[in-house]
């Protein structure tokens, strides 16, 4: 993965754009962070960032935090005859759309987690909804290593007391140390 930090606001915009490009002709609403008590024109796709957790390894040597970011989308249909299957079909199509998706951002390809029925609260029984979850790995914060520098190609090591400039000719290439 590159060392470019993620702009979460731009990622949200790109996700909405890609969802709209793929599903905009078949759904009436595409929105981030829409609340269920809001009246939603259906069919609809709403999404939000659910969690940000440290990734393994969290420290990649750039002073950036490597994290797994998990999103969920709610695919919402009216509770009419036939829509129980329609929402499941849309969930499967949405999962296929997500697989490997980067949304044009410096994140790992999307990893599909699950598609499951989602219950709305009792005040909104008119909706049939499924939840689709996916995650990416990305970097938060700026790198400590500015662009344009060069990586060292000859890395050598030594042990005390033979360290510093005078014993420098006695340093051993790091690959020789790692090979033993």
MOCOR-V604384 format. One record per pair of residues at least 24 apart in sequence whose C-alpha atoms are under 7 Angstrom apart, sorted by the first residue. I is the first residue (numbers start at 1). J is the second residue. Records with the same first field share a line. If there is no record, write none. Layout:
# MOCOR-V604384
I->J / J
This chain:
# MOCOR-V604384
2->106
3->143
4->106 / 139
5->139 / 140 / 141 / 142
6->106 / 138 / 139 / 140
11->105
14->103
15->103
18->103
42->76 / 77 / 78
43->76 / 77 / 78
44->75 / 76 / 77
45->73 / 74 / 75 / 76
46->73 / 74 / 75
47->72 / 73 / 74
48->72 / 73
62->143 / 144 / 145
63->143 / 144
64->139 / 140 / 141 / 142 / 143
65->139 / 140 / 141
66->137 / 138 / 139 / 140
67->137 / 138 / 139
68->135 / 136 / 137 / 138
69->135 / 136 / 137
70->134 / 135 / 136
71->133 / 134 / 135
72->131 / 132 / 133 / 134
73->131 / 132 / 133
74->129 / 130 / 131 / 132
75->129 / 130 / 131
76->127 / 128 / 129 / 130
77->127 / 128 / 129
78->126 / 127 / 128
79->126 / 127 / 128
84->128
87->129 / 130
91->115 / 130 / 132
95->132
106->138
107->136 / 137 / 138
108->136 / 137 / 138
109->136
110->134 / 135 / 136
111->135 / 136
